[in-house]
């Protein structure tokens, strides 16, 4: 049986984010990178998060919360970020629980494409 991808694309993991996280393929769009980064958070794949974070804004270390249970991702909108673009924006809402309490991460993320690879630059957190 195939495992559904945590990014809720409707595809199985291997056909969706797994090809980027496990097989080292490069996402074609900023949205694919956003989805794969969300999936990497759910799987605690720090190395993938590091290599897809732009060097100018990447923190010295990336911490994840072991207690977080990720519940879902919804893409609100995208601007540019296509295969032929050099930059893009993805607005998303990620839901998770910590100690039984629900949380939402609503962010407008900025991405750039350098040397054929999409990279996360930064994001603006939006209030609930």
C-alpha positions as CSV (number, residue, x, y, z in Angstrom):
1,X,0.0,0.0,0.0
2,X,1.2,3.5,-0.8
3,X,1.6,6.1,1.9
4,X,-0.1,9.4,1.2
5,X,2.2,12.4,1.2
6,X,2.0,14.5,4.3
7,X,1.7,17.7,2.2
8,X,-1.8,16.6,1.3
9,X,-1.3,16.9,-2.5
10,X,-3.4,13.7,-3.0
11,X,-0.3,11.9,-4.3
12,X,1.6,9.1,-2.5
13,X,4.9,10.1,-0.8
14,X,7.2,8.6,-3.4
15,X,5.5,10.3,-6.3
16,X,5.3,13.6,-4.4
17,X,7.7,15.0,-1.8
18,X,9.7,11.7,-1.4
19,X,11.3,12.2,-4.8
20,X,12.9,15.4,-3.5
21,X,13.6,14.4,0.0
22,X,14.8,10.8,-0.6
23,X,16.0,10.9,-4.2
24,X,17.6,14.3,-4.2
25,X,15.6,15.6,-7.2
26,X,15.0,19.3,-7.5
27,X,11.5,20.7,-7.3
28,X,10.4,22.5,-10.5
29,X,8.3,25.1,-8.7
30,X,8.3,27.1,-5.5
31,X,5.1,25.4,-4.4
32,X,6.7,22.0,-4.8
33,X,9.6,23.2,-2.6
34,X,7.2,24.5,0.0
35,X,5.3,21.2,0.1
36,X,8.5,19.2,0.4
37,X,9.8,21.5,3.2
38,X,6.5,21.0,5.1
39,X,6.9,17.2,4.6
40,X,10.5,17.4,5.8
41,X,9.3,19.1,9.0
42,X,6.8,16.4,9.6
43,X,9.5,13.7,9.1
44,X,12.2,15.7,11.0
45,X,14.5,15.7,8.0
46,X,16.7,18.6,9.1
47,X,19.4,18.0,6.3
48,X,16.7,18.6,3.6
49,X,15.6,21.8,5.3
50,X,19.2,23.0,5.5
51,X,20.0,22.4,1.9
52,X,16.8,24.1,0.7
53,X,17.2,27.2,2.8
54,X,19.1,30.1,1.2
55,X,22.6,30.5,2.6
56,X,22.0,34.3,3.4
57,X,19.1,33.6,5.7
58,X,19.7,30.0,6.9
59,X,20.0,29.8,10.7
60,X,23.1,28.2,12.2
61,X,20.9,25.3,13.4
62,X,17.4,24.3,12.7
63,X,15.4,23.1,15.7
64,X,12.2,21.1,15.4
65,X,9.7,20.4,18.2
66,X,9.6,16.6,18.9
67,X,6.1,17.1,20.5
68,X,4.6,18.7,17.4
69,X,2.2,16.4,15.5
70,X,1.6,17.9,12.0
71,X,-2.0,17.8,10.9
72,X,-2.1,19.3,7.4
73,X,-1.0,21.9,4.9
74,X,-3.2,24.2,2.8
75,X,-1.7,26.4,0.1
76,X,-3.6,29.7,0.0
77,X,-2.0,31.2,-3.0
78,X,1.1,31.3,-5.1
79,X,2.7,34.2,-7.1
80,X,5.2,33.4,-9.8
81,X,7.4,30.5,-8.7
82,X,6.9,28.5,-11.9
83,X,9.5,26.5,-13.7
84,X,10.7,29.5,-15.7
85,X,10.6,32.1,-12.9
86,X,13.5,33.3,-10.8
87,X,11.5,34.0,-7.7
88,X,8.1,33.2,-6.1
89,X,5.8,33.5,-3.2
90,X,3.7,30.8,-1.5
91,X,1.2,31.6,1.2
92,X,0.2,28.6,3.3
93,X,-1.4,27.5,6.5
94,X,0.1,24.5,8.3
95,X,-1.8,23.0,11.2
96,X,-0.2,21.1,14.1
97,X,-0.8,20.0,17.7
98,X,1.5,20.2,20.7
99,X,0.3,18.5,23.9
100,X,-3.2,18.2,22.5
101,X,-3.5,21.9,21.7
102,X,-4.1,23.0,18.1
103,X,-1.9,25.6,16.4
104,X,-1.7,27.2,13.0
105,X,1.3,28.5,11.2
106,X,0.2,31.0,8.5
107,X,3.1,32.4,6.5
108,X,3.8,34.2,3.2
109,X,7.1,32.6,2.1
110,X,9.6,34.0,-0.4
111,X,11.6,31.7,-2.7
112,X,14.4,32.3,-5.2
113,X,15.8,30.0,-7.9
114,X,19.5,29.8,-8.1
115,X,21.5,27.6,-10.4
116,X,18.3,25.6,-11.2
117,X,17.4,25.0,-7.6
118,X,14.5,26.6,-5.6
119,X,15.5,27.9,-2.2
120,X,13.5,29.2,0.7
121,X,14.5,32.7,1.6
122,X,12.3,33.9,4.4
123,X,8.7,34.3,5.4
124,X,6.2,36.7,7.0
125,X,4.2,35.2,9.8
126,X,0.6,36.3,9.7
127,X,-1.6,36.7,12.8
128,X,-4.2,34.0,13.5
